[in-house]
Amino acid sequence: MKEPAASNSTVVHATAEQAQVARQLSFVEAQCSGCHALRPGVTPPNPQAPSFVAVANDMGFNQETLLEFFRDGHDTPAAMSLKLDEDDAEMAITYIMSLRSPQ
């Protein structure tokens, strides 16, 4: 039996969503990959920096607390500092929260 073809709106939505995820990953790779592991199963380059999987699942963060963290200036450890504007913070948060395990 032949499966129904996906509608154009479904394809466009999936493509837009894929582009957004690619943009988020590109951003966090540029900003965060020097210290943090961005994907599951990868060891962080800096052993003191938590993986994004740990940030999403084990450290008590949610979207609001991550936004506050990024907007106030990510300055732990003191040797580095990163302060994101709201759009960039939202992009990083969306990517990080996409790594959250189902409850």
N, C-alpha and C positions, 0 to 999 in steps of 0.2 A: 504494500500500500504506500502510496506517495505521501510524504509529509507536506503540509501546507507551507508555502513560501512565507518568509518573514515579511511583514509589511515594511514599506520604506521608512515609516516613522520609528519602528523598532530598530532598524539598522542605523538610522541617523542617531537615535538616542544612544545606542551601544557605542557607536563611533565617537560621539561627543564625550561619553563617560570614559572611554579608553584614552582619549586625548587628555582629559583632565587628570586621570591617574598617572599618565606618562609625565605630565607637567609637574605634578606633585613629587614624583620620584626624582625627576631631574633636579628640582629645587633642593630636596633634602640631600641628594648626592653631592651637589655643589656646596651646600652649607654645612653638612653634618657628617659626611662619610670619613673625614679625617680622624674622627674620634669614635663615632657610634657605628655599630652594625645596624644596617637598615633593613635587612631581611632575616627571616627565621633561619636558624641553624648556622649563622655566621658569627664568628668571634669578633668583638669590637677591636679595632686597631689600637685603641687606648684601653688597657685593661681596667682603668678606673671609670670609664664611661659606660653607662648601661646601654644594652642593646635597645632598639626601639620596641622590640617585642616585650622586653622587661618594663619599659616605660608604660606601654599600653596595658599590661596585665598585672604587674607585680608591685608597682610603686604608689598606688593610690591616686594616680592622676585621672582626671576626667577632662572633658573639653574645656570647662571653665577654668580649672586649675592650671591646665597647660597654657591657656591663653594668658592668664595672669603671669605665669612663669616667663613666657616669651616676651610679653609686653613690658615687664619690669626689668628685663635684662637678664639673660642667661649668663651668669658670671660665676658659676661654680664648676670647676675650680677657679680660683682667682686669676690663674694664668690666662684665662680666655674670657672673652666677653662677646655676647651676641644679643642684640636687641632688634626684634623684628617688628615691622609695621603690621597693622591688623591683617591685611591681605596675605602677607607672607606667613604670618603666624597661623592663620586659618588653613593655609595650604599644608603647612607642616603638621598641624594638628589632625587634619583630615587623613593624611597619610598614616600617621602614627596610630590613630584610632582604628584604621582599617586593619591593623594587625591584632586587634583585640580578639581573644578567643571567645567563642560562644559561651554564654553562661549556663 
